[in-house]
Every structure is written in C-alpha cells, then in structure tokens.
C-alpha cells in the first residue's frame, strides 16, 4: 500500500536570500571571474556586497551570462 498524505499550506513567506549560500571564497572567485580591479583590497565581510554591486552595474543579460558562466 502506498502512503498518502494530506497537506495544508499554513503560511507563505518570501525569502530574499539564503544565509551562507555565497561564502566569502565563492564571492572572491566570482569577482575574479568578473575581472574586478582591486580585489586584494576588499575585506572578506564586504565581498558579497561588491559582487552584487558589480553584477548590478552590468546589463541584465550580460550579468546573467557572467554569473551562469561562473556557476557552471
């Protein structure tokens, strides 16, 4: 016999980001992939912000290609 389940949605929330999904070393690698100048001077706590700002400075299709090229 296959188990059956009854589910009920009790709440809906949106998540803007997943905690610790992009650690400092991955952000540093992404910035290197994006050829960010002055990477050596960026403190670890600011790497994610710099990566986001760098991607936001690009046109959306260009940023998507760069991020997907890095990720895959």
C-alpha positions, 0 to 999 in steps of 0.5 A: 500500500502506498502512503498518502498524505494530506497537506495544508499550506499554513503560511507563505513567506518570501525569502530574499536570500539564503544565509551562507549560500555565497561564502566569502571564497565563492564571492572572491572567485566570482569577482575574479571571474568578473575581472574586478580591479582591486580585489586584494583590497576588499575585506572578506565581510564586504565581498558579497556586497561588491559582487552584487554591486558589480553584477548590478552595474552590468546589463541584465543579460550580460550579468546573467551570462557572467554569473551562469558562466561562473556557476557552471 
